[in-house]
C-alpha cells in the first residue's frame, strides 16, 4: 500500500509539473513578438531550385545568416523587419561589441536585443534615426532605411565608405540617378546612403527605374543583398566604378575622369561650374552646373547615369559603337531676350549651349527639368532658368575639347595619344 501510495504521489507531482509547464508556455507576451524557432536547413520546401533567389537563400542558410522555420519553410515573400535585419547583419559581423541603449519597446530579454545592441555599437544602426526612444522592432524595413544600415555597415568595415557618404551628404553637386531625386518621394537624408547602395550594387532600381525608398524588402531579396554585402565588405570604394562616378560628381560636378579616357590639360569642369559665360550672339548669360558623361563608345551604354539620361531604344542608339561619349549638361541661363534653345545655340560656345534635347522618355521617367522642343521661345528675357540638354564628344586619341567662363576660368581635356 505504501508503495502504491508513493507511486500515486509521483504521478500527481508529474501531472502538476506538466500542467505548470504547459501554462507557462501559453502565457502571451504583451510587448514582444517572439521569433519563430529557427531550423538549421539549407533548402526549403517553399524555395524550389527554379526560384530566382534559390542559390542566395541556400548560401545565407549555409552561413547561418538567415534561417528557416520549423515547418521547413523559408517564407521568401515575407517582409523583413527591423529586428530581423539587425539580426542578419549582426551575424555577418559576428562582433563582441555591444552598446547599452534602452529602447522603450525592446526589453533586455527580447530575442533581437543583442543584435540591435551590436548594430548600435558598430554603427550600422544610428540611435538618432529613432525618435521617442522607440525602435519598433516589428516594423518592416524600408529600402531607404536598409540603404542606411548597409552603407553604415560598409563604413564600419572601411572608413573610405564613410567619407563617400559624408561628401555626398554635404555636397550641393550630388546627383543620385533615381526618378525620386527630382520627382520627390525620398528623404533627402537617405540620398547618400542610396547612392552607396546603388554604386556598390547592393540594391538596384526596378524596371521603371524607380528605387522605391519607402518600399519594403522580402526575405528572398535580403538573401541576395547579404551575399552582395559580404562581397562589398572585401572591397574598397574605388573598386566600384558606379560609386566612383557618384563621388566624383559630388566633388566636381562631373564624372569625366572616372568614366572616360579624357584627361585634364588645363583646368577642369570644377573650375567653371556656376561661373557666368556671356553668349557670343548676345542671347544671354549661362553657367554650367553639371557635366554628366555616359560611355557610348561601345555597343552598350555604360555608367551609373546611363539609365537616367540615355535611351538606347530611341534614335540615340545612333551614337553607340562610334567611339563617342554623350555629355548631359545642366545649365543655368538668364536670356537677354525671349529665346529658344535653337536661338541660343546659334553662334554660341558649343559646351555652354546646345540644341540637343534630353530624350523625352527620360524627361518623363526621371522628372528631369528640360525643354521639350528647340524652337519655342520658352526662355523669357530676364528670367532665370535651370535645365538639362545633351551634347557629344569623340573619344579617339588626340581629341581635345574645352571652353571658358567670362573671368577666364577654363576647362580643357584631351585624350592622350
Secondary structure, DSSP 4 states (H G I P E B T S, - for coil): -HHHHHHHHHHHHHHHHHHHHHHHHHPPPSS--PPPPEE--S-BTTB-TTSTTHHHHHHHHHTTSS-EETTS---TTSBPBHHHHHHHHHHHH----------TT--TT-TTHHHHHHHHHHTSS-GGGS-TT---TTSBPBHHHHHHHHHHHHHHH-HHHHHHHHHHHH-TT----SHHHHH--S-GGGHHHHHHHHHTTSS---TTS---TT-B-BHHHHHHHHHHHHHHHTS-GGG-HHHHHHHHHHHHSB-HHHHSSEEESS--GGGTTT--EE-TTSSEEEEEEEEEEEE-SSSS-BSTTHHHH--TTSGGGGGTTSSEEEEEEEEEEEESSSB-HHHHHTTS-TTT---BPPPHHHHHHHT----S-SSS--B-TT-EEEEEEEEEEE-STT-EEEEE-TTS-EEEEEE--
